Amino acid sequence: MSLRHISFLRTSGIFFGVLLFLGSFTSFGQQKKTAPALTEKEAHYTFVAYNLKNYLRMWRFVDGERKMAGKPEAEVQQLLQVITATQPDILGLCEIGSRNDLLQLQQQLREAGLDLPHSYLTEGVDTVRKLAILSKFPLTSNPKAPTQFLMDGKTYAVQRGIADAFVETPSGKIRLLGVHFKSKRETEDFSQENMRRNEALILRKHLTHIHHQPDSTHDRVLVYGDFNDTTRSTCLKTAIGSSQSKAYCKPVELKDKHGLNWTYHWKWQDVYSRFDFVLANRQMHKSILLEHCYIFDTTAFPKASDHRPLVVKFK
C-alpha cells in the first residue's frame, strides 16, 4: 500500500469520526421527537393532572401587607393559559380551596373556552387544600375510603383524603382516584417520611379493596396526584404495589419535549424533582396512548404553579 493510500485512509477516518461525533452531539441537543398528531377519526380523550399551587384563600403578602387573599391574578391568568393549552376532557386537581374556589376556576375556564361542567370536590383533615375533578363527562362520587391509621401510638388520617369518582367517558367508565401526600416539610409532631408511607399504605389498601370487588374485573383505574416523593421511595413502591398483584398500578412514564421528567421545582433550593405521578392498572394501561402522553413545558408560564401538568391520552 502506498503512502498516498495510507494518508487517504487516515484522513478519511478522521473525517468520518468527526461526522459521527457531530451527529451524536446534534442529536443530544435536539428536542424529544413528538408522535404523529392524532386525527379526529381516532377517538381519544385527554386527562390532565395538575397541582395548582394554592388556588385558594390564604394569608399572603399583598402590596407589602399580610392579608387573607386568593391566588394572585397574574398567577391565575398563566394558570388558565396552561390548562387551556393542554385541552383536558378530565382535569384532576391538587391544592384547590373551597367549593367557591372550584366554581370560580370552572367559570374562568369556561370563559377561556374550556367547558368542564361536571365537578367533584373532596377533603381530608386538611380543610384548606383539597382535591377536585372537573370533567366534560358525568361524574359519580364513590363512598369515602377509610383514611385513618395508627402511627407512633397515635391516630392520624390521610391529610387531604382520597378523591374517588367514576367518570363516564364515551369509551366506558374510569374510576379516577386522586391523592396529595404530606410534604417533605418537617414537623415536630411526626416524621414526614413516615406520614407519606402510611398515607400510601391507605391508598394501597383502598386499591386492593377496589380490585377485589366482584364486578371489578374490567374496571379501568387511574390514580393521579402529588405524592411528594420520588420513584424509588417506599411511599411510591407501596402505592404502586406488587407487579404480581391484581391491584398493581404502574406509573405512566412521561417526559416533556426536551426528554426531561421533572414535575416540581422547589425554587428556594433550586431543586427539580419528579413528585407528581399518574398510575394506571392493567386494564387502564391497555387504553393509554403512551406515545401521545407528556409533561407540559411551563417555561413560558413561570407564575402559574411550581408544578407541571401531566397529560395522559387514552382511547
C-alpha positions in Angstrom: 0.0 0.0 0.0 1.4 3.4 -1.0 2.0 6.3 1.4 -0.7 8.2 -0.6 -3.3 5.4 0.2 -2.3 5.4 3.9 -2.6 9.1 4.1 -6.0 9.0 2.4 -7.3 6.3 4.8 -6.1 8.3 7.8 -7.7 11.5 6.6 -11.0 9.7 5.8 -11.0 8.0 9.2 -10.7 11.4 10.9 -13.3 12.9 8.7 -15.9 10.2 9.3 -15.0 10.2 13.0 -15.7 14.0 13.2 -19.1 13.4 11.3 -20.1 10.8 13.8 -19.1 13.0 16.8 -21.1 16.0 15.4 -24.0 13.8 14.6 -24.2 12.4 18.2 -23.7 15.9 19.6 -26.5 17.3 17.4 -28.9 14.6 18.5 -28.1 15.3 22.1 -29.2 18.9 21.7 -32.4 18.1 19.8 -35.8 18.1 21.5 -37.7 14.9 22.0 -39.4 13.8 18.8 -43.2 14.1 19.0 -45.5 11.4 17.8 -47.7 12.0 14.8 -50.8 14.0 15.7 -54.0 12.1 16.5 -56.7 12.5 13.9 -60.3 13.4 14.6 -61.3 9.9 13.3 -59.2 8.3 16.1 -61.4 8.7 19.2 -59.3 9.7 22.1 -59.6 11.7 25.3 -57.3 13.7 27.5 -56.7 13.5 31.2 -54.6 16.2 32.9 -53.3 16.1 36.5 -52.2 19.4 37.9 -51.2 20.8 41.3 -52.4 24.4 41.1 -50.1 25.8 43.9 -52.7 27.3 46.3 -55.7 28.2 44.2 -57.4 29.2 47.5 -57.7 32.0 50.0 -54.8 32.1 52.4 -52.5 34.6 54.2 -50.4 36.3 51.5 -48.3 39.5 51.2 -50.3 41.9 49.0 -48.8 45.4 48.4 -46.4 44.8 51.3 -49.2 43.9 53.7 -50.1 40.5 55.0 -53.7 39.8 54.0 -56.2 36.9 53.5 -56.4 36.7 49.7 -56.8 34.4 46.8 -54.2 33.3 44.2 -52.8 36.5 42.6 -54.4 37.4 39.3 -51.1 37.3 37.4 -50.7 33.6 38.5 -54.3 32.8 37.7 -54.0 34.1 34.2 -51.0 32.0 33.5 -52.6 29.0 35.1 -55.6 29.3 32.8 -53.3 29.5 29.8 -51.5 26.3 30.8 -54.7 24.4 31.4 -56.4 25.5 28.2 -53.2 24.7 26.2 -53.5 21.1 27.4 -57.2 20.9 26.4 -58.3 18.3 29.1 -61.5 16.4 28.9 -60.9 15.4 32.5 -58.9 17.6 34.9 -57.5 16.2 38.2 -56.5 18.9 40.7 -54.4 19.3 43.8 -54.3 22.4 46.0 -57.8 23.8 45.3 -59.6 25.5 48.1 -63.3 25.8 48.9 -66.3 24.8 46.7 -66.5 28.5 45.7 -62.8 28.4 44.6 -63.6 25.4 42.4 -66.7 27.1 40.9 -64.7 30.2 40.2 -62.0 28.2 38.4 -64.7 26.3 36.4 -66.2 29.6 35.3 -62.8 31.1 34.4 -62.0 28.1 32.2 -65.4 28.3 30.6 -64.8 32.0 29.7 -61.4 31.0 28.3 -63.1 28.5 26.0 -62.8 25.3 28.0 -66.2 24.0 29.4 -65.9 21.3 32.1 -69.4 21.3 33.5 -69.1 18.4 35.9 -67.3 18.7 39.2 -66.2 16.8 42.3 -64.5 18.1 45.5 -63.2 16.2 48.5 -61.1 16.9 51.5 -59.3 15.3 54.4 -58.3 16.6 57.8 -56.6 19.5 56.0 -59.6 21.7 55.2 -57.5 24.3 53.4 -56.0 22.4 50.5 -58.4 19.9 48.8 -58.6 17.6 45.8 -61.0 18.1 42.9 -62.0 16.9 39.5 -63.5 18.9 36.6 -64.8 16.9 33.6 -66.7 17.2 30.3 -68.2 13.8 31.2 -70.6 12.9 34.1 -69.0 12.2 37.4 -70.3 9.8 40.1 -68.7 10.0 43.5 -67.9 6.8 45.4 -68.2 6.4 49.2 -65.2 7.9 51.0 -62.4 5.4 51.7 -61.3 4.8 55.3 -58.3 7.1 55.8 -57.3 6.6 59.5 -54.2 4.8 60.7 -52.0 4.4 63.8 -48.5 5.8 63.8 -46.3 6.1 66.9 -49.2 5.1 69.1 -51.4 8.0 67.8 -54.3 8.1 65.3 -53.8 10.1 62.2 -55.6 10.3 58.8 -54.6 10.9 55.2 -54.3 14.7 55.3 -56.1 15.6 52.0 -58.2 12.4 51.9 -58.6 10.4 48.7 -60.6 11.6 45.7 -62.7 8.8 44.3 -65.1 9.1 41.4 -66.3 7.3 38.3 -66.0 9.2 35.0 -68.5 8.2 32.4 -66.5 8.6 29.2 -67.8 7.7 25.7 -65.4 4.7 25.7 -66.6 3.5 29.1 -66.3 4.4 32.7 -63.0 5.1 34.5 -62.5 5.0 38.3 -60.4 8.1 39.0 -58.6 8.4 42.3 -56.6 11.4 43.5 -54.1 12.0 46.3 -51.9 14.7 47.7 -49.5 13.3 50.3 -47.6 15.0 53.1 -44.9 17.4 52.0 -41.3 17.0 52.9 -41.5 19.9 55.3 -40.6 18.6 58.8 -42.9 18.9 61.7 -42.5 18.5 65.5 -45.4 16.0 65.8 -44.3 13.3 63.4 -41.9 12.1 60.7 -42.9 13.5 57.4 -41.5 10.4 55.7 -43.4 8.0 57.9 -46.6 10.0 57.3 -46.3 9.6 53.5 -45.6 5.9 53.9 -48.8 5.4 55.9 -50.8 7.5 53.5 -49.5 5.4 50.7 -50.4 2.2 52.6 -54.0 3.5 53.0 -54.2 4.2 49.2 -52.8 0.7 48.5 -55.4 -0.9 50.8 -58.2 1.0 49.0 -56.9 0.0 45.6 -56.7 -3.7 46.8 -60.3 -3.4 48.0 -61.5 -1.9 44.7 -59.8 -4.6 42.6 -61.3 -7.4 44.7 -64.9 -6.4 44.2 -67.0 -9.0 42.3 -67.7 -6.6 39.4 -64.2 -5.1 39.1 -62.7 -7.4 36.5 -62.9 -5.0 33.6 -62.7 -1.7 35.6 -60.2 0.9 34.4 -58.5 2.6 37.3 -56.4 5.8 37.1 -54.6 7.3 40.1 -53.2 10.8 40.0 -51.5 13.1 42.5 -48.7 14.9 44.2 -47.0 12.1 46.1 -44.3 14.4 47.4 -41.8 11.6 46.9 -39.7 10.0 44.3 -39.8 6.9 42.2 -37.7 4.6 44.4 -39.2 5.7 47.7 -41.1 3.4 49.9 -44.1 5.7 49.5 -44.2 5.2 45.7 -43.4 1.5 45.9 -46.3 1.0 48.3 -48.7 3.0 46.2 -47.8 1.1 43.0 -48.0 -2.3 44.7 -46.5 -5.7 43.6 -46.4 -6.5 39.9 -47.9 -9.9 40.9 -50.9 -8.2 42.5 -54.3 -7.9 40.8 -54.3 -4.3 42.1 -50.9 -3.4 40.6 -50.9 0.2 39.3 -48.0 1.0 37.1 -46.8 4.6 36.6 -47.4 6.2 33.2 -43.9 7.2 32.0 -44.0 10.8 30.9 -41.4 13.3 29.6 -41.5 16.9 28.3 -40.5 17.9 24.8 -36.8 18.0 25.9 -36.9 14.5 27.3 -37.0 15.6 31.0 -39.4 14.1 33.5 -39.3 16.6 36.5 -42.7 17.8 37.7 -41.9 20.1 40.6 -39.4 22.9 41.1 -38.5 23.9 44.7 -37.3 27.4 44.0 -35.9 28.1 47.4 -33.3 25.3 47.0 -33.4 25.3 43.1 -34.2 21.6 43.1 -36.1 19.8 40.4 -38.0 16.6 41.3 -40.5 14.1 40.0 -43.2 14.2 42.7 -46.3 14.1 40.5 -47.4 10.7 39.0 -50.3 9.1 37.2 -50.7 5.4 38.0 -52.8 3.0 35.9 -54.0 -0.5 36.5 -53.6 -3.2 33.8 -57.0 -2.5 32.2 -56.3 1.2 32.0 -52.9 0.8 30.5 -54.4 -1.0 27.6 -56.3 2.2 26.8 -53.5 4.6 27.2 -51.9 6.1 24.0 -48.4 6.3 25.5 -46.6 7.9 22.6 -49.0 10.9 22.9 -48.6 11.4 26.7 -46.3 14.0 28.0 -45.4 16.6 30.7 -46.4 20.1 29.6 -43.5 22.5 29.4 -44.4 25.5 31.5 -41.3 27.6 30.8 -43.4 30.4 29.3 -45.7 30.4 32.3 -43.4 30.6 35.4 -46.0 32.2 37.7 -48.7 29.6 37.1 -47.5 26.9 39.6 -44.4 25.3 41.0 -45.6 22.0 39.4 -46.1 21.0 35.8 -49.2 19.3 34.4 -49.2 15.6 33.4 -51.0 14.9 30.2 -52.4 11.4 29.5 -54.2 10.5 26.3 -56.4 7.4 26.2 -59.0 5.8 24.0 
